[in-house]
Amino acid sequence: MLHRTLTHRFICLCLSVVSVVSVFQLFASTARAQTLPYAAKGQHLGVVNCANSLCHGSVSPWKDSNILQNEYVTWSRVDKHATRAYHVLLEERSQKIARNLGLKEPAHQAKLCLDCHAHNPPAAQRGERFKVADGVSCEACHGPAEGWIQSHVAPRATHADSLKRGLYPTSDPVAQARLCLSCHFGNRDKFVTHRMMGAGHPRMSFELDTFSQTQPPHFVIDADWVKRKRDWDSVRVWAVGQALAAGELLDVLLDPKRSRDGLFPELVVFDCHACHHPMSDVRWSPRTQTSPGRIRLNDSNLLMLRQIVRRVSPPEEANGFAQRVNELHKAVAGDGGDPHEAARAMKSAIDEAVARLAAHSFRSEDLRAMLRGLVEDGVAGQYRDYAGAEQATMAIGSLLAFLGRRGELKDARAANAALDRLHETVKDDEKYRPERFQAALSGLGKTLQDQETR
């Protein structure tokens, strides 16, 4: 990803002395090294400093402005990240979860809960107008405002200047994915464990592009936005999100502090419904090449990533990636190989994929190929586990939306109707039936095939 903190001259120099792949890896490592807002240095001043009607608190977009100016109103009124994220901690269910976990504080005061349900920087870094009850507020995503809040409105101020002063680069796909996944999946600092889910916390479900579209966005991608930041490719955001989610799962497996829970492994990285279903409902299938009775790794993001890698990597590398996924399954299940070695090899392959994805521009033929691949995998039984079916549904929805925005769906109504039927089969995870999903997926595949032959 082309960081605006690097000058055009530096980029050209890099391209002249090292390979393109090496530059991609440089960009990816730069994004990974970016400090997330909750851990960044500087004072967090509070959302009130952004809420003035002359700043971001206008009730309607400004005419002839290169930003909307109503970002605070959008966030406060319709974004679930706002006070709703915090106030859910006051509900009885949240209080019960805290009690079940034996926390010393109630949910709305416990760090374990506030780290994701609010913006929770250290007390010493909170300004006098900062309120944790504001929820996941402006600085939770854009970083502590002390360094850039005044300069970003100065005459001739640039986005690159603000980044240098501590603004978090949310327009960068890798940085955005790391930020969103830090709560919606977890990282080394905060993570929803199986123990927390056992206490009553909902199962984590996330796909970056789908959630970004329903947030809703408080910005508009136009020529000025692209000039100031970078071309925006929603497909790239989706693809990078899948890769980093898979990478975070492997980080859990490789981290001795997070991979164990007493005698047992950290069960949250395995497929929930491999265990949580009636005993009479025998769901084992040989798709992961492991023997019956093994707890299956949650490979939902890896299944999506396998299709993505096929479009951005040479065939031999794509085949090698698929082979590593199979080896990981077998090693984790105890059916062959060292699980840590398999996880490290898989993580290395994912890191390489992130570097490619961050710089890849997806063409329409890429989207159609990934759609076909997802449908074919599903019809072949690759999504018998609910988590895989859920991710595939969101991925297919995103890919169809991308094609629709490009004006390349010949019959959007028919495609959306088929997608609605697919959504219906994954609406309730406790009532999920693979056969119904496969049938709906097959119908969607025929709809897409009809569109290509018209």
ZAMARGU-4260 file (C-alpha; in steps of 0.2 Angstrom, whole numbers, plus 5000, padded with zeros to 4 digits):
<rodrens>
0) 5000/5000/5000 | 5007/5017/4995 | 5008/5027/5011 | 5006/5046/5008 | 5020/5048/5021
5) 5032/5042/5008 | 5036/5054/4995 | 5034/5050/4976 | 5053/5052/4974 | 5056/5039/4987
10) 5044/5026/4979 | 5052/5028/4962 | 5069/5026/4970 | 5064/5010/4979 | 5057/5003/4962
15) 5073/5006/4954 | 5084/4997/4966 | 5073/4983/4972 | 5060/4971/4965 | 5042/4976/4965
20) 5038/4961/4977 | 5051/4968/4990 | 5043/4985/4989 | 5026/4977/4992 | 5033/4969/5007
25) 5040/4985/5013 | 5023/4994/5012 | 5015/4979/5021 | 5027/4979/5035 | 5025/4998/5037
30) 5007/4996/5040 | 5009/4981/5052 | 5021/4992/5062 | 5009/5006/5063 | 5004/5008/5082
35) 4985/5006/5084 | 4976/5021/5091 | 4973/5014/5109 | 4992/5011/5111 | 4998/5027/5103
40) 5007/5041/5112 | 4998/5057/5115 | 4983/5064/5124 | 4965/5058/5119 | 4955/5074/5120
45) 4937/5067/5118 | 4924/5067/5104 | 4917/5084/5110 | 4931/5092/5101 | 4925/5086/5084
50) 4907/5089/5087 | 4906/5108/5084 | 4894/5112/5069 | 4909/5121/5061 | 4920/5106/5062
55) 4912/5088/5060 | 4895/5092/5068 | 4885/5099/5054 | 4867/5091/5052 | 4870/5091/5034
60) 4885/5090/5022 | 4893/5107/5017 | 4892/5113/5000 | 4909/5115/4991 | 4918/5107/5005
65) 4930/5092/5001 | 4924/5083/5017 | 4906/5081/5022 | 4907/5090/5039 | 4893/5080/5046
70) 4904/5065/5052 | 4900/5067/5070 | 4881/5067/5067 | 4882/5052/5056 | 4892/5043/5070
75) 4882/5048/5085 | 4865/5045/5077 | 4867/5029/5066 | 4884/5021/5070 | 4884/5007/5082
80) 4901/5011/5087 | 4894/5027/5096 | 4887/5027/5114 | 4877/5010/5110 | 4893/5001/5110
85) 4896/5007/5128 | 4878/5006/5134 | 4876/4988/5130 | 4888/4985/5145 | 4875/4992/5156
90) 4862/4979/5151 | 4859/4964/5162 | 4866/4951/5150 | 4883/4961/5150 | 4883/4962/5169
95) 4879/4943/5170 | 4894/4939/5159 | 4905/4950/5170 | 4899/4940/5186 | 4901/4923/5177
100) 4919/4928/5173 | 4922/4933/5191 | 4927/4951/5186 | 4930/4962/5201 | 4921/4977/5192
105) 4904/4977/5183 | 4905/4976/5164 | 4905/4995/5161 | 4920/4997/5172 | 4930/4982/5168
110) 4945/4984/5156 | 4941/4967/5148 | 4925/4974/5142 | 4929/4992/5139 | 4944/4988/5128
115) 4932/4985/5114 | 4916/4992/5119 | 4923/5009/5121 | 4939/5019/5118 | 4949/5015/5133
120) 4967/5023/5133 | 4977/5024/5149 | 4970/5036/5162 | 4986/5047/5161 | 4982/5050/5142
125) 4964/5056/5144 | 4961/5074/5142 | 4949/5083/5154 | 4934/5082/5141 | 4937/5064/5137
130) 4923/5052/5141 | 4924/5033/5140 | 4905/5033/5139 | 4906/5040/5122 | 4910/5022/5116
135) 4920/5018/5101 | 4923/5037/5098 | 4933/5047/5085 | 4950/5044/5092 | 4947/5025/5094
140) 4950/5025/5075 | 4959/5041/5070 | 4971/5041/5085 | 4975/5053/5099 | 4970/5070/5093
145) 4983/5080/5103 | 4996/5080/5089 | 4985/5084/5074 | 4968/5092/5079 | 4974/5110/5077
150) 4986/5107/5062 | 4973/5097/5052 | 4963/5112/5049 | 4977/5125/5046 | 4978/5133/5029
155) 4987/5122/5016 | 4986/5107/5028 | 4988/5090/5020 | 4983/5072/5024 | 5001/5067/5024
160) 5005/5081/5037 | 4992/5074/5049 | 4998/5056/5047 | 5015/5062/5052 | 5007/5070/5067
165) 4999/5054/5073 | 4983/5053/5063 | 4979/5034/5060 | 4979/5029/5042 | 4962/5022/5041
170) 4962/5024/5022 | 4976/5011/5020 | 4968/4994/5018 | 4981/4984/5029 | 4980/4997/5043
175) 4961/4998/5042 | 4960/4979/5043 | 4972/4978/5058 | 4962/4992/5067 | 4945/4984/5064
180) 4950/4966/5068 | 4958/4972/5084 | 4941/4972/5092 | 4930/4961/5080 | 4942/4947/5081
185) 4956/4952/5093 | 4974/4953/5095 | 4988/4951/5108 | 4980/4965/5119 | 4962/4960/5118
190) 4953/4944/5113 | 4936/4936/5115 | 4941/4919/5122 | 4930/4903/5123 | 4929/4906/5141
195) 4921/4923/5138 | 4909/4915/5126 | 4905/4902/5139 | 4900/4915/5151 | 4888/4922/5138
200) 4897/4933/5126 | 4890/4931/5108 | 4900/4922/5095 | 4912/4933/5085 | 4907/4936/5067
205) 4915/4948/5055 | 4919/4952/5037 | 4928/4969/5034 | 4919/4975/5018 | 4902/4969/5024
210) 4903/4978/5041 | 4911/4993/5033 | 4897/4996/5021 | 4884/4994/5035 | 4893/5005/5048
215) 4888/5017/5038 | 4903/5026/5031 | 4905/5044/5035 | 4915/5049/5020 | 4913/5049/5001
220) 4926/5042/4989 | 4927/5055/4976 | 4942/5062/4965 | 4947/5074/4979 | 4947/5059/4992
225) 4958/5049/4980 | 4970/5064/4977 | 4972/5066/4996 | 4974/5048/5001 | 4974/5034/4988
230) 4963/5025/4976 | 4950/5015/4985 | 4946/4997/4980 | 4933/4989/4991 | 4938/4972/4984
235) 4956/4975/4991 | 4949/4979/5008 | 4939/4963/5008 | 4954/4953/5002 | 4966/4960/5015
240) 4953/4958/5029 | 4951/4940/5025 | 4970/4938/5025 | 4973/4947/5041 | 4959/4938/5050
245) 4967/4921/5045 | 4984/4928/5051 | 4977/4933/5068 | 4970/4916/5071 | 4987/4908/5067
250) 4995/4921/5079 | 4984/4913/5093 | 4989/4896/5089 | 5008/4901/5089 | 5006/4912/5105
255) 5009/4901/5121 | 5000/4913/5132 | 4984/4913/5121 | 4984/4896/5114 | 4981/4886/5130
260) 4967/4887/5143 | 4972/4876/5156 | 4974/4858/5150 | 4964/4863/5134 | 4969/4873/5118
265) 4960/4890/5116 | 4944/4883/5108 | 4939/4899/5100 | 4950/4896/5085 | 4941/4880/5081
270) 4924/4878/5073 | 4910/4881/5086 | 4897/4870/5077 | 4909/4855/5076 | 4905/4853/5094
275) 4889/4863/5097 | 4876/4853/5089 | 4865/4838/5093 | 4874/4821/5095 | 4862/4813/5083
280) 4867/4826/5069 | 4883/4818/5063 | 4892/4832/5053 | 4909/4825/5050 | 4915/4825/5032
285) 4932/4822/5024 | 4935/4839/5017 | 4949/4844/5029 | 4958/4827/5026 | 4957/4824/5045
290) 4949/4809/5054 | 4932/4809/5062 | 4931/4815/5080 | 4944/4829/5078 | 4940/4847/5083
295) 4941/4856/5067 | 4950/4872/5065 | 4939/4887/5060 | 4946/4889/5042 | 4932/4901/5036
300) 4944/4915/5032 | 4957/4903/5024 | 4943/4896/5013 | 4940/4913/5006 | 4958/4917/5005
305) 4961/4902/4995 | 4950/4909/4981 | 4959/4926/4982 | 4976/4919/4981 | 4972/4910/4965
310) 4969/4927/4957 | 4985/4936/4963 | 4998/4923/4963 | 5006/4912/4950 | 4997/4894/4949
315) 5011/4885/4958 | 5011/4897/4973 | 4992/4896/4974 | 4993/4877/4974 | 5006/4878/4987
320) 4995/4889/4998 | 4980/4876/4996 | 4992/4862/5001 | 4998/4872/5017 | 4980/4874/5022
325) 4978/4855/5021 | 4994/4852/5030 | 4988/4864/5044 | 4972/4855/5046 | 4980/4838/5048
330) 4994/4845/5060 | 4982/4854/5071 | 4970/4838/5072 | 4985/4827/5076 | 4984/4818/5060
335) 5002/4822/5054 | 5016/4835/5056 | 5020/4847/5069 | 5006/4860/5072 | 5018/4874/5076
340) 5028/4872/5060 | 5012/4870/5050 | 5005/4886/5058 | 5022/4896/5055 | 5022/4890/5037
345) 5004/4895/5034 | 5007/4912/5043 | 5022/4915/5031 | 5011/4912/5016 | 4998/4924/5022
350) 5011/4938/5025 | 5016/4936/5007 | 4998/4936/5002 | 4995/4952/5011 | 5009/4961/5003
355) 5002/4956/4986 | 4984/4960/4990 | 4989/4977/4997 | 4995/4983/4980 | 4983/4973/4969
360) 4970/4981/4958 | 4956/4968/4955 | 4949/4967/4938 | 4931/4962/4934 | 4937/4945/4928
365) 4945/4942/4945 | 4928/4946/4954 | 4919/4934/4942 | 4932/4920/4944 | 4932/4922/4963
370) 4913/4921/4963 | 4913/4905/4952 | 4926/4898/4964 | 4916/4901/4980 | 4901/4894/4972
375) 4910/4878/4966 | 4918/4875/4983 | 4901/4877/4992 | 4892/4865/4980 | 4906/4853/4982
380) 4903/4853/5001 | 4918/4865/5007 | 4906/4875/5018 | 4897/4861/5028 | 4903/4871/5044
385) 4892/4886/5048 | 4907/4898/5049 | 4913/4894/5032 | 4895/4896/5025 | 4893/4913/5034
390) 4909/4920/5027 | 4905/4913/5009 | 4888/4922/5010 | 4896/4939/5015 | 4910/4937/5002
395) 4898/4933/4988 | 4887/4948/4993 | 4902/4959/4993 | 4908/4953/4976 | 4891/4955/4968
400) 4890/4972/4975 | 4907/4976/4968 | 4901/4970/4951 | 4885/4980/4953 | 4894/4996/4957
405) 4904/4993/4941 | 4888/4991/4931 | 4893/4973/4926 | 4878/4964/4933 | 4866/4961/4918
410) 4851/4957/4930 | 4855/4964/4947 | 4837/4960/4953 | 4839/4942/4949 | 4856/4941/4957
415) 4850/4949/4973 | 4835/4938/4974 | 4847/4923/4973 | 4858/4931/4986 | 4843/4934/4998
420) 4839/4915/4997 | 4857/4911/5002 | 4856/4923/5016 | 4840/4915/5022 | 4850/4898/5025
425) 4863/4906/5036 | 4851/4918/5046 | 4851/4907/5061 | 4867/4897/5065 | 4858/4885/5077
430) 4846/4880/5062 | 4860/4879/5049 | 4858/4864/5037 | 4872/4862/5024 | 4861/4854/5012
435) 4849/4869/5011 | 4864/4880/5009 | 4871/4870/4995 | 4855/4870/4986 | 4853/4889/4988
440) 4871/4891/4982 | 4868/4880/4967 | 4853/4891/4962 | 4864/4907/4964 | 4877/4899/4953
445) 4864/4895/4939 | 4858/4913/4940 | 4876/4920/4938 | 4879/4908/4924 | 4863/4914/4915
450) 4869/4932/4917 | 4886/4928/4909 | 4878/4919/4894 | 4865/4932/4890
</rodrens>
